[in-house]
Amino acid sequence: MLVELTRVGKQYPLGDTQVCALKSVDLSIDRGEFIVLKGNSGSGKSTLLNLISALDDASQGEVRILGNNVRSLNEVQRAKLRLQTIGIVFQSFNLIPVLTALENVMYPLTLKGISNSEAKQRAQHALQQVGLSAQMQQRPVHLSGGQMQRVAIARALVTQPALILADEPTANLDSHTAETILTLMQQLNRQQDITFIIASHDEYVMTRASRVLTLKDGRITQDSQLTSSFSPSQLQTSV
């Protein structure tokens, strides 16, 4: 099992009160799934992603990633788990402003000890895949919101992780680019068995999912197994 949550709850302090973001969530995720988290703002989608990415701790219950109890890991071990296993596409991009698009995508590879020449080659390929061949040497300040989103997606993909978490990855993209990115994600899902967990309001994203989890008021209220409309012939599509 890739991800296991057992009776997970999460509360955040707000003044003198506690805001309950997740309530007793049980969830199991296998390798190779393509999951969309559906729900209104405040339903708990982003909190769930933060817990699965080991960026935050559950207030109650247990989160396991590849059998590792996240609560038992120190910060160094968590960072290593993310570096080796998890790619993250943040809603706010989290690009390093002083680095070019190419250098931002190379960064996690250099942290893994990959040589500069191989890291550059892999980062260039990832940026080409998301349609940014002409913007590789530009810094984030010179990129549009959609371009920054694509850099963030390339950075998450470049390490070929077992699990990719994405918070509204198509929110800043035009429909054509969004379709290209989703097709790329599903190619990686089908061909490399990479698991995707995507929080999204986009109905089109949900048509690509193999499983949709509906969240409301911090609970999973529906767990739907779907047949994706993605055609196997699209695996040959150049993106």
C-alpha positions as a Markdown table, in Angstrom:
| # | Residue | x | y | z |
|---|---|---|---|---|
| 1 | Met | 0.0 | 0.0 | 0.0 |
| 2 | Leu | 1.4 | 3.4 | -1.0 |
| 3 | Val | -0.7 | 5.6 | 1.4 |
| 4 | Glu | -2.7 | 4.7 | 4.4 |
| 5 | Leu | -4.7 | 7.0 | 6.7 |
| 6 | Thr | -6.3 | 5.6 | 9.8 |
| 7 | Arg | -8.9 | 7.7 | 11.7 |
| 8 | Val | -7.0 | 10.9 | 10.8 |
| 9 | Gly | -8.1 | 14.2 | 12.3 |
| 10 | Lys | -6.6 | 17.7 | 12.0 |
| 11 | Gln | -7.4 | 20.8 | 14.0 |
| 12 | Tyr | -5.9 | 24.3 | 13.6 |
| 13 | Pro | -6.0 | 27.0 | 16.3 |
| 14 | Leu | -7.9 | 30.1 | 15.4 |
| 15 | Gly | -7.8 | 32.6 | 18.3 |
| 16 | Asp | -9.3 | 30.8 | 21.3 |
| 17 | Thr | -11.0 | 28.2 | 19.3 |
| 18 | Gln | -10.0 | 25.1 | 17.2 |
| 19 | Val | -11.0 | 24.8 | 13.5 |
| 20 | Cys | -11.5 | 21.1 | 12.5 |
| 21 | Ala | -10.2 | 20.6 | 9.0 |
| 22 | Leu | -10.4 | 16.8 | 8.9 |
| 23 | Lys | -12.5 | 14.4 | 10.9 |
| 24 | Ser | -11.6 | 10.7 | 11.4 |
| 25 | Val | -10.6 | 10.1 | 7.8 |
| 26 | Asp | -9.8 | 6.5 | 6.8 |
| 27 | Leu | -8.2 | 6.1 | 3.3 |
| 28 | Ser | -6.1 | 3.6 | 1.4 |
| 29 | Ile | -4.3 | 4.4 | -1.9 |
| 30 | Asp | -2.6 | 1.8 | -4.1 |
| 31 | Arg | 0.2 | 2.4 | -6.5 |
| 32 | Gly | -0.9 | 3.5 | -10.0 |
| 33 | Glu | -4.2 | 5.2 | -9.0 |
| 34 | Phe | -5.2 | 8.5 | -10.5 |
| 35 | Ile | -7.3 | 10.2 | -7.8 |
| 36 | Val | -9.1 | 13.6 | -7.8 |
| 37 | Leu | -10.1 | 15.2 | -4.5 |
| 38 | Lys | -13.4 | 17.0 | -5.0 |
| 39 | Gly | -15.1 | 19.5 | -2.6 |
| 40 | Asn | -15.8 | 23.1 | -1.9 |
| 41 | Ser | -13.2 | 25.5 | -0.4 |
| 42 | Gly | -12.7 | 24.6 | 3.2 |
| 43 | Ser | -13.7 | 21.0 | 2.7 |
| 44 | Gly | -10.3 | 19.7 | 3.7 |
| 45 | Lys | -8.7 | 18.9 | 0.3 |
| 46 | Ser | -5.5 | 21.0 | 0.9 |
| 47 | Thr | -5.2 | 19.7 | 4.5 |
| 48 | Leu | -5.3 | 16.2 | 3.3 |
| 49 | Leu | -2.6 | 16.8 | 0.7 |
| 50 | Asn | -0.4 | 18.5 | 3.3 |
| 51 | Leu | -0.7 | 15.4 | 5.6 |
| 52 | Ile | 0.1 | 12.9 | 2.8 |
| 53 | Ser | 3.1 | 15.0 | 1.8 |
| 54 | Ala | 4.5 | 14.9 | 5.3 |
| 55 | Leu | 4.5 | 18.7 | 5.4 |
| 56 | Asp | 2.1 | 18.7 | 8.4 |
| 57 | Asp | 1.2 | 16.4 | 11.2 |
| 58 | Ala | -2.2 | 14.9 | 11.9 |
| 59 | Ser | -3.8 | 15.9 | 15.3 |
| 60 | Gln | -5.2 | 12.4 | 15.6 |
| 61 | Gly | -4.7 | 9.1 | 13.9 |
| 62 | Glu | -1.9 | 7.7 | 11.7 |
| 63 | Val | -0.6 | 8.6 | 8.3 |
| 64 | Arg | 1.7 | 6.0 | 6.6 |
| 65 | Ile | 3.6 | 6.5 | 3.3 |
| 66 | Leu | 5.1 | 3.3 | 2.0 |
| 67 | Gly | 4.8 | 1.8 | 5.5 |
| 68 | Asn | 6.5 | 4.8 | 7.2 |
| 69 | Asn | 4.5 | 6.3 | 10.0 |
| 70 | Val | 5.0 | 10.0 | 9.3 |
| 71 | Arg | 4.6 | 11.1 | 12.9 |
| 72 | Ser | 7.7 | 9.0 | 13.9 |
| 73 | Leu | 9.9 | 10.7 | 11.3 |
| 74 | Asn | 12.1 | 13.6 | 12.1 |
| 75 | Glu | 12.4 | 16.6 | 9.7 |
| 76 | Val | 15.5 | 15.2 | 7.9 |
| 77 | Gln | 13.8 | 11.8 | 7.4 |
| 78 | Arg | 10.6 | 13.6 | 6.1 |
| 79 | Ala | 12.6 | 15.7 | 3.7 |
| 80 | Lys | 14.3 | 12.5 | 2.4 |
| 81 | Leu | 10.9 | 10.8 | 2.0 |
| 82 | Arg | 9.6 | 13.7 | 0.0 |
| 83 | Leu | 12.8 | 13.9 | -2.1 |
| 84 | Gln | 12.8 | 10.2 | -2.9 |
| 85 | Thr | 9.1 | 9.4 | -3.2 |
| 86 | Ile | 6.8 | 12.5 | -3.6 |
| 87 | Gly | 6.5 | 15.3 | -6.1 |
| 88 | Ile | 4.4 | 18.3 | -5.1 |
| 89 | Val | 2.7 | 20.9 | -7.2 |
| 90 | Phe | 1.8 | 23.8 | -4.9 |
| 91 | Gln | -1.1 | 26.1 | -5.6 |
| 92 | Ser | 1.3 | 29.0 | -5.0 |
| 93 | Phe | 4.0 | 27.5 | -7.2 |
| 94 | Asn | 6.9 | 27.9 | -4.5 |
| 95 | Leu | 9.5 | 28.6 | -7.2 |
| 96 | Ile | 12.9 | 30.0 | -6.1 |
| 97 | Pro | 12.9 | 33.5 | -7.5 |
| 98 | Val | 16.6 | 33.9 | -8.1 |
| 99 | Leu | 16.8 | 30.7 | -10.2 |
| 100 | Thr | 15.8 | 30.3 | -13.8 |
| 101 | Ala | 13.0 | 27.9 | -14.8 |
| 102 | Leu | 15.6 | 25.4 | -15.8 |
| 103 | Glu | 17.5 | 25.8 | -12.5 |
| 104 | Asn | 14.2 | 25.4 | -10.5 |
| 105 | Val | 13.5 | 22.1 | -12.2 |
| 106 | Met | 17.1 | 20.9 | -11.8 |
| 107 | Tyr | 17.1 | 21.8 | -8.1 |
| 108 | Pro | 15.5 | 18.6 | -6.7 |
| 109 | Leu | 17.8 | 16.5 | -8.9 |
| 110 | Thr | 20.9 | 18.1 | -7.5 |
| 111 | Leu | 19.6 | 17.5 | -4.0 |
| 112 | Lys | 19.5 | 13.8 | -4.9 |
| 113 | Gly | 23.1 | 13.9 | -5.9 |
| 114 | Ile | 22.5 | 13.6 | -9.7 |
| 115 | Ser | 25.3 | 15.1 | -11.8 |
| 116 | Asn | 24.8 | 18.6 | -13.2 |
| 117 | Ser | 24.9 | 17.4 | -16.8 |
| 118 | Glu | 22.3 | 14.7 | -16.2 |
| 119 | Ala | 20.1 | 17.0 | -14.1 |
| 120 | Lys | 20.2 | 19.7 | -16.9 |
| 121 | Gln | 19.3 | 17.1 | -19.5 |
| 122 | Arg | 16.4 | 15.8 | -17.5 |
| 123 | Ala | 15.1 | 19.2 | -16.6 |
| 124 | Gln | 15.3 | 20.4 | -20.2 |
| 125 | His | 13.2 | 17.4 | -21.2 |
| 126 | Ala | 10.6 | 18.0 | -18.4 |
| 127 | Leu | 10.2 | 21.6 | -19.5 |
| 128 | Gln | 9.9 | 20.6 | -23.1 |
| 129 | Gln | 7.1 | 18.2 | -22.1 |
| 130 | Val | 5.1 | 21.1 | -20.5 |
| 131 | Gly | 5.7 | 23.4 | -23.4 |
| 132 | Leu | 8.3 | 25.7 | -22.0 |
| 133 | Ser | 11.3 | 25.2 | -24.3 |
| 134 | Ala | 11.5 | 29.0 | -25.0 |
| 135 | Gln | 11.3 | 30.0 | -21.3 |
| 136 | Met | 14.0 | 27.8 | -19.7 |
| 137 | Gln | 16.4 | 30.7 | -18.9 |
| 138 | Gln | 13.7 | 33.1 | -17.6 |
| 139 | Arg | 13.3 | 33.7 | -13.9 |
| 140 | Pro | 9.8 | 33.4 | -12.3 |
| 141 | Val | 9.3 | 37.2 | -12.2 |
| 142 | His | 9.3 | 37.2 | -16.0 |
| 143 | Leu | 6.8 | 34.3 | -16.3 |
| 144 | Ser | 3.1 | 34.4 | -16.4 |
| 145 | Gly | 1.0 | 32.5 | -13.8 |
| 146 | Gly | 0.3 | 29.7 | -16.2 |
| 147 | Gln | 4.0 | 29.4 | -17.1 |
| 148 | Met | 5.0 | 29.3 | -13.4 |
| 149 | Gln | 2.4 | 26.6 | -12.9 |
| 150 | Arg | 4.0 | 24.6 | -15.7 |
| 151 | Val | 7.5 | 25.0 | -14.2 |
| 152 | Ala | 6.1 | 23.7 | -10.9 |
| 153 | Ile | 4.6 | 20.7 | -12.7 |
| 154 | Ala | 7.9 | 20.0 | -14.5 |
| 155 | Arg | 9.8 | 20.2 | -11.2 |
| 156 | Ala | 7.4 | 17.6 | -9.6 |
| 157 | Leu | 7.7 | 15.3 | -12.6 |
| 158 | Val | 11.4 | 15.4 | -13.1 |
| 159 | Thr | 12.4 | 13.2 | -10.2 |
| 160 | Gln | 10.0 | 10.4 | -11.4 |
| 161 | Pro | 8.5 | 10.0 | -7.9 |
| 162 | Ala | 6.1 | 7.2 | -6.9 |
| 163 | Leu | 3.5 | 9.8 | -5.9 |
| 164 | Ile | 2.6 | 13.2 | -7.2 |
| 165 | Leu | 0.4 | 15.5 | -5.2 |
| 166 | Ala | -1.1 | 18.5 | -7.0 |
| 167 | Asp | -3.3 | 21.3 | -5.6 |
| 168 | Glu | -5.4 | 22.8 | -8.4 |
| 169 | Pro | -2.7 | 22.2 | -11.1 |
| 170 | Thr | -4.9 | 23.5 | -13.9 |
| 171 | Ala | -6.2 | 26.6 | -12.2 |
| 172 | Asn | -3.9 | 29.0 | -14.0 |
| 173 | Leu | -3.8 | 27.2 | -17.4 |
| 174 | Asp | -5.8 | 27.7 | -20.6 |
| 175 | Ser | -7.9 | 24.8 | -21.7 |
| 176 | His | -5.4 | 23.6 | -24.4 |
| 177 | Thr | -2.4 | 23.6 | -21.9 |
| 178 | Ala | -4.5 | 22.0 | -19.2 |
| 179 | Glu | -5.4 | 19.2 | -21.6 |
| 180 | Thr | -1.8 | 18.7 | -22.5 |
| 181 | Ile | -0.7 | 18.6 | -18.9 |
| 182 | Leu | -3.4 | 16.1 | -17.9 |
| 183 | Thr | -2.5 | 13.9 | -20.9 |
| 184 | Leu | 1.1 | 14.0 | -19.8 |
| 185 | Met | 0.2 | 13.1 | -16.2 |
| 186 | Gln | -1.9 | 10.2 | -17.4 |
| 187 | Gln | 0.9 | 8.9 | -19.7 |
| 188 | Leu | 3.2 | 8.8 | -16.6 |
| 189 | Asn | 0.4 | 7.2 | -14.6 |
| 190 | Arg | -0.2 | 4.5 | -17.2 |
| 191 | Gln | 3.4 | 3.9 | -18.3 |
| 192 | Gln | 5.4 | 4.4 | -15.1 |
| 193 | Asp | 2.8 | 3.5 | -12.5 |
| 194 | Ile | 3.1 | 6.9 | -10.9 |
| 195 | Thr | 0.2 | 7.6 | -8.5 |
| 196 | Phe | -1.5 | 11.0 | -8.7 |
| 197 | Ile | -3.6 | 12.7 | -6.1 |
| 198 | Ile | -5.1 | 16.0 | -7.4 |
| 199 | Ala | -7.2 | 18.5 | -5.6 |
| 200 | Ser | -9.4 | 20.3 | -8.1 |
| 201 | His | -12.7 | 22.1 | -8.7 |
| 202 | Asp | -12.3 | 21.4 | -12.5 |
| 203 | Glu | -14.9 | 19.1 | -13.8 |
| 204 | Tyr | -12.7 | 18.2 | -16.8 |
| 205 | Val | -9.9 | 17.0 | -14.4 |
| 206 | Met | -12.5 | 14.7 | -12.8 |
| 207 | Thr | -13.3 | 13.1 | -16.2 |
| 208 | Arg | -9.6 | 11.9 | -16.3 |
| 209 | Ala | -9.7 | 10.3 | -12.8 |
| 210 | Ser | -9.9 | 6.6 | -12.0 |
| 211 | Arg | -11.2 | 7.5 | -8.5 |
| 212 | Val | -12.9 | 10.6 | -7.1 |
| 213 | Leu | -13.0 | 11.3 | -3.4 |
| 214 | Thr | -15.6 | 13.9 | -2.4 |
| 215 | Leu | -14.9 | 15.8 | 0.8 |
| 216 | Lys | -17.3 | 17.9 | 2.8 |
| 217 | Asp | -16.7 | 19.5 | 6.2 |
| 218 | Gly | -13.5 | 17.5 | 6.7 |
| 219 | Arg | -14.9 | 14.1 | 5.9 |
| 220 | Ile | -14.8 | 11.9 | 2.8 |
| 221 | Thr | -18.5 | 11.6 | 2.0 |
| 222 | Gln | -18.1 | 9.7 | -1.3 |
| 223 | Asp | -15.5 | 7.4 | -2.8 |
| 224 | Ser | -16.2 | 6.8 | -6.5 |
| 225 | Gln | -14.3 | 4.4 | -8.7 |
| 226 | Leu | -14.6 | 5.6 | -12.3 |
| 227 | Thr | -13.7 | 4.6 | -15.8 |
| 228 | Ser | -11.6 | 7.4 | -17.2 |
| 229 | Ser | -12.5 | 8.8 | -20.6 |
| 230 | Phe | -8.7 | 8.9 | -21.4 |
| 231 | Ser | -8.1 | 6.9 | -24.5 |
| 232 | Pro | -5.2 | 4.5 | -24.7 |
| 233 | Ser | -4.4 | 5.9 | -28.1 |
| 234 | Gln | -3.6 | 9.2 | -26.4 |
| 235 | Leu | -0.5 | 7.6 | -25.0 |
| 236 | Gln | 1.1 | 8.1 | -28.4 |
| 237 | Thr | 0.2 | 11.8 | -28.5 |
| 238 | Ser | 3.1 | 14.1 | -28.6 |
| 239 | Val | 3.0 | 16.6 | -25.7 |
